[in-house]
């Protein structure tokens, strides 16, 4: 199983990376690669780079079975349009991971639609990691969104 972890490029997400790295120490038959941004936590048990160029990023994304991410809209939409299983953990203001809790709001809205798997905290993330088969592709966005919307989103993502 191949997992791609991405934290985006704007803010560090030590809590996410540390939890996955600690879990990976005993994980079997799982290849994990993470784009970790400017984090203070340096992983010991997973492959990583601070930043990837768009070709590298798209390659890891396309070739992974599961995407684990912050609640960034670009990553979520990219996973949905590529029909990738995605597990999202929102950055929280209370941990000084972001200036407000908009990522929590993003998760709540996608959860109402039953589009993504959400780890609300480190324990929830570990539960998903201990049972990777529980991370499901919820819906095929291509079945409900207009072709024009899908094309516009896809074009935007390719040019980020």
N, C-alpha and C positions, 0 to 999 in steps of 0.2 A: 504494500500500500504506500502511495506517495502522498505526502502532505506538504502543501505550500502555505507558509505563514507570512502574512504581510501586515505591517503596522502603519503603512502609509509613509509619507515623507515629512509631515509637518511637526509631529510631536512624538516624543518617546513613549513607549508603552511597556515599561519594565515588568509590570505585574503579569501581563500576558506572556511575554517571552520567558520570564523566570519560571512560571508554572509549567509551560510546555517543556522547557529544558530539563527541569527536575523530573518530570514524568518520563521523558525520553531516556533517562539513565537506565531504566529497566524495561523499556519497550522492546518488543520483538517484532521482526518482519515489517518495520515501518521506516521509510526513508523520509526524513524531515529536512526541508530547507526553509530558512527564514530570511526575509528582508526585514531587518530590525531597526532601521533608521538610526537616530542619534540617541541610543539608549545607554544608560550607565551600566546596565547588567550585560555582562559578556557571557554568552552561552558556552557551555563545556561539552554538551552531549548532542548538539545538532549542528549541521552545517549552516553557515550564515554569511551574509554580507550586510553592511550598513545600507547600501543603496544599490539598485540595479538599473541599468538602462532599460528603455522600453522593450527592446528585443529580448533581453534576458528575462524581464518580468513576464512578458507575454508567453515566453517559452515555458517557464516554471508553472505559470497559471494553467496553460493548455495541457501540460503533461502530468498534472497532479490529479489524484482521485478526490481529494478533499482540500478545500480552502479554509484556513482559519484566519480570522481578521478582526481588526477594530471595526466599528460600525460606520465605515466610510461609504458614502453612497456610490462612488465610482466602483469600489470593489464589489459591493453587493449587486449592483446592476450588471457588472461584468460577469459575475458568477451566474446570475439568473439567465442572462442571455446565452451563456455558454453551457447552460444546464449542468452546472457544477454543484456538488454538495458543498454547502457553506455553513460554517459555524462562526458566529459572531459574538464577540465580547465587547460591550461598550466601554469606552474611556469614561471615567467619572470625575466630576468636579471635586468631589470630596477627597479624592486621592491626588488632586492637582494635576490630573492627566489632561484636562482641557479647561477652557474658561467657563463653560456651562455644561449642562447635561443634555445637549442636543443629540448626542449619540444614543442616550437612553431613550429619548423620544423617538428617534429613528427606529430603534429595535421594537418599541411598543407598537408602532404603526405597522411594521412588517409582520410582527407577531399576530396582530389582529387579522391580517390577511393570510396567515399561515404560510409565509414564503421562505422563512429562514429558521435555522436552528440557533438558539440564543443561550449562551452561557452568561448568567447574570453575575457570577462571581468566580473566584478561583476554584471553589469546591465543585460548582456546577461544571466548570471547564474540565476538571479532573474526571468527573463522572462520564462526560462525553468521551474523553480520551481513553478511559478504561473500557468503553464499549463503542468503538469507532463505528460499528454497524448501526448504531442508533442515529448517526448523522445522515439524514435522508435528504434527497432532492425532493423538496416539498411540492413545487409546482413548476411546470414548464411555462415560463412567462411568454414564450413564443405562441402558446395556445390562446392567450387572452389579450395580448397587446397588438396594436395595429402594426403592420409591416413598416409603415413610415416611422413610428416611434422606435421600433427595434433598430432600424437602419440609422436613425439620428443618434441614438445612444451608442450604438456600435461605432459609428464614425467619430463621435466625440471621444470615446475611450481610446481608440487607436491613435488619436492625435494629442493625447495628454502629454 
